Amino acid sequence: MGLREIKKHQTRTAIADAALPLFLERGFDQVTVAEVARHAGVSTNTVFNYFPTKEDLFFDRQAEVEGHLAALVRDRAPSTCPVETIRDDLLTALRHDDPTLGLHPDAPRFWQVIDGSVTLRAREREISEHAEAALATALTEHPPNTATGPNQSNHPMPALLAGAIVGIHRAALRELQRRILSGEPPTDTRDSVATAAAQAFNLLCSGLHPAADQTPQELQLPQ
């Protein structure tokens, strides 16, 4: 990365870091881009150069989130099941209290801000749809090896498999959110969601590979 790219990255990060506390304190709809610009020490035009819309400013990691599951599928080891790859990634993140999952003190307020804004809820759905479409493309280009061998004719359509995978992944994160917002200790929440997610992914995997003799109880969380 050259000096110019480094400076651009630093500016983008500074703007996002200035915006989030304002959104958390006052809500998304009550904060203007001009206010964010003043707190970041840049012009309003500069903010829009990095973030075309205010929603982009709130979801500043949108592109990373949309491409994450697809990247896991593309980069997995040969012959590795994509369902297992995504399952293990989620369980590892839960085990290590990855802050991107919401296992940090500011997470409840972040979720409340989304819930309080129609535009943010719509953007959240859009992000999920883009992630599913990217995953479907990755599964088409890098299909799983099934028990039927090289003949993929009986393999579920990539779009349907992507929908099932993203559905489980999204449901696990929403359950995590629900439990934390209800006041359940994060450690208990993490363990309960990890167990349920493992079982759900294993059921999907056993259907994808019917010859595999695997049950949900056999899964061990990654160390």
Secondary structure as UniProt FT lines:
FT   HELIX           3..26
FT   TURN            29..30
FT   HELIX           33..40
FT   HELIX           44..50
FT   HELIX           54..58
FT   TURN            59..61
FT   HELIX           62..75
FT   TURN            78..79
FT   HELIX           82..95
FT   TURN            96..97
FT   HELIX           99..101
FT   TURN            105..106
FT   HELIX           107..115
FT   HELIX           118..141
FT   TURN            147..148
FT   TURN            153..154
FT   HELIX           158..181
FT   TURN            182..183
FT   HELIX           186..208
FT   TURN            210..211
FT   HELIX           216..218
//
